[in-house]
Amino acid sequence: MLGVGGARQHLGRKALRGGGPAGRIGGGTDPQAQKRALLRKLQEQRDAEKEQKSEQEPEQG
């Protein structure tokens, strides 16, 4: 009964350890993508804080 249940996929070390941004089994997102997401999140928080401060300050004119 060999071959029943689908073909077995042979994975290399790189694939097992999440090689690349679309790693097959392990890994998840790559470190560069995590860093970009974190920086984007921090930038959005800073922008939101600046907007709140500018709304709270009375306009001088």
C-alpha positions as CSV (number, residue, x, y, z in Angstrom):
1,M,0.0,0.0,0.0
2,L,2.8,2.4,-0.7
3,G,1.8,5.8,-2.0
4,V,-1.6,5.8,-0.4
5,G,-2.6,9.1,1.2
6,G,-0.8,11.4,-1.2
7,A,2.8,12.0,-2.1
8,R,5.2,12.8,0.7
9,Q,7.0,16.1,0.2
10,H,10.7,16.1,1.0
11,L,11.7,19.3,2.8
12,G,15.1,20.7,3.1
13,R,16.6,22.3,6.2
14,K,15.8,25.8,4.9
15,A,12.1,25.0,4.4
16,L,11.9,23.3,7.8
17,R,13.4,26.4,9.5
18,G,11.1,28.8,7.7
19,G,13.5,29.8,4.9
20,G,12.3,33.0,3.2
21,P,9.2,35.2,3.7
22,A,6.8,32.4,2.7
23,G,8.4,29.6,4.6
24,R,6.5,26.4,4.2
25,I,6.3,24.8,7.7
26,G,8.1,26.8,10.3
27,G,9.0,30.4,10.5
28,G,6.1,32.6,9.8
29,T,7.0,36.2,8.8
30,D,10.6,36.9,8.2
31,P,12.5,39.3,10.5
32,Q,12.6,42.2,7.9
33,A,8.8,42.0,7.5
34,Q,8.4,42.0,11.3
35,K,10.6,45.1,11.6
36,R,8.7,46.9,8.9
37,A,5.4,46.2,10.6
38,L,6.7,47.4,13.9
39,L,8.1,50.6,12.5
40,R,4.9,51.3,10.6
41,K,2.9,50.7,13.8
42,L,5.1,53.1,15.8
43,Q,4.9,55.7,13.1
44,E,1.1,55.5,13.1
45,Q,1.0,55.9,16.9
46,R,3.3,59.0,16.7
47,D,1.1,60.5,14.0
48,A,-2.0,59.9,16.1
49,E,-0.4,61.6,19.2
50,K,0.7,64.6,17.1
51,E,-2.9,65.0,15.8
52,Q,-4.3,64.8,19.3
53,K,-1.9,67.4,20.6
54,S,-2.6,69.8,17.7
55,E,-6.3,69.5,18.4
56,Q,-5.9,70.2,22.1
57,E,-3.8,73.4,21.6
58,P,-5.8,76.6,21.1
59,E,-5.2,78.3,17.8
60,Q,-3.2,81.5,18.1
61,G,-3.8,84.2,15.5
